Each structure stands twice: as structure tokens, then as C-alpha cells.
Amino acid sequence: MNTLSDNTSITPESVLASVKEMFAISGAEFDRKMEQMREEIREEAKKSNAEFDRRTAEFDRRTAEFDRRTTEFDRRTTEFDRRTAEFDRRTTEFDRRIAELDLRLKKIGDQVGGLSNNHGFFAEEYFFNSFENGQKTFFGEKFDSCKKQLKGLRYEDEYDIVLLNGHSVGIVEVKYKVHAKDIDNVIDKVKSFKINFDDFRNHRYYLGLASLVFNENIEKECIKQGIAVIKQVCDTVVVNDEGLKVF
């Protein structure tokens, strides 16, 4: 740019030229700054676009992960529902089979119980008829009467076969197949009989255990306890009163 000196004359033309030169310099500076601003804006836009793209990619990644987890959750839920339904089905089947088994066991129990009762009834009838129709001399005593299935009046108990006379009572417990516990049971009959039938409190008591099936060890224990062993041998009723005692 030209400068004016003290010796330079100022004319309208020189002033106009100076103004044009000033505007020319300002325009170039303006253009430079505008270009600089545009460049900065472009760089900022690049950064913003890159950050946007990064965040968009991160969003897409997280969305995909969410979708994957949702799909996995749905799969597991479906599998859980399937297993629950299978469990319910098996539980229902199990309950049905248990109910069926209980019914079968009940029928078997009824059959076995009925068979056992029939065996017990047969044994009682067999031994009672043998006592009633045969000699009434047992345990070294002559008995006047023979009663079966005598029930207690005050103390709840039942006596399979009872032999009576004026001074002695014979109590016979009858089983189809005798067990060790039956020894204690027949001994307990003495106490309950005295409670139920006070008129016989001071009588002598003899005990017998009758059975169609006798275990040798139990037979020995009966004899040891002073209880008569009454059993079937062929078609005959045999009374083993070795070691018999008064209770």
C-alpha cells in the first residue's frame, strides 16, 4: 500500500486509490478469515460426525446386545415353560400312578386281610369244636363249660376260648400262625379277665396258646413260661402242658 508523505499532494484520485487499496486488503483478510473459519467448521463437523458415528455404532452394538439378550431370555422362558409343563405332566402322572398303587395295595390288603381273617376263623372253629366235642379235661382239670369269643364287660378285650369250672379258668388264645408276641398277649389276658369277670377273680388260671402253625422256638418258650401248647398233629389236637403253671 502506498503511503502519503508530507510532500504528496492529496487529490480526489489519490484518496479514492487509497480507499480501494484499503478495501482490497480488508477483503483478502476477510476471505482468509472466512476460509479459516470454514476449515475450522469442517474440522469440527468431521469430529462431530465421527463422534456421532461412534455413538451410533455403540448404540447399534448395545441394541444388538439387547436384542440378543432378549432373544436368549425369550428362549430360556420358553424352555422354562416347556420344562414346567413337562414337570406338571410327570407330577400328574406320578400322582395317578400313586393313586393306582394305593388302590391296588388296598385291594391286596383287603384280600390278605380277608384271607387272614378266614384262616383265623377256621383255626378258632377247629380248636373250639375239638374242645367242645371232645373231652373237657385239660391242664389236669375237668371243665364244665367251653365258651368262644367271650368279650369283656368292663375292660375291652376278647378271649378266643374260655374253659370254666367252679375253681379254675382256662384261657386259650388261638392263632392260625403263632408269633412270639402272642405269648405276652395271652399272659395279659389273665389280668383283663379278672377285671371283666370279678366272680372269677380268685380262681386258678391256666393259659394255652393254640395254633395250626407252631414255630419250635416259640413252642419251647411257651413251655418255659408255663403256657400249654395246643396244636394240630394230623387230625388230632395235641396238648403239651409240660411245665404248666397256675397264673
PyMOL commands that set and color helices and strands:
alter all, ss='L'
color gray80, all
select helices_A, chain A and resi 12-133+181-196+198-200+216-225
alter helices_A, ss='H'
color red, helices_A
select strands_A, chain A and resi 137-138+141-142+145-151+158-164+168-177+204-213+228-233+236-240
alter strands_A, ss='S'
color yellow, strands_A
deselect
rebuild
show_as cartoon
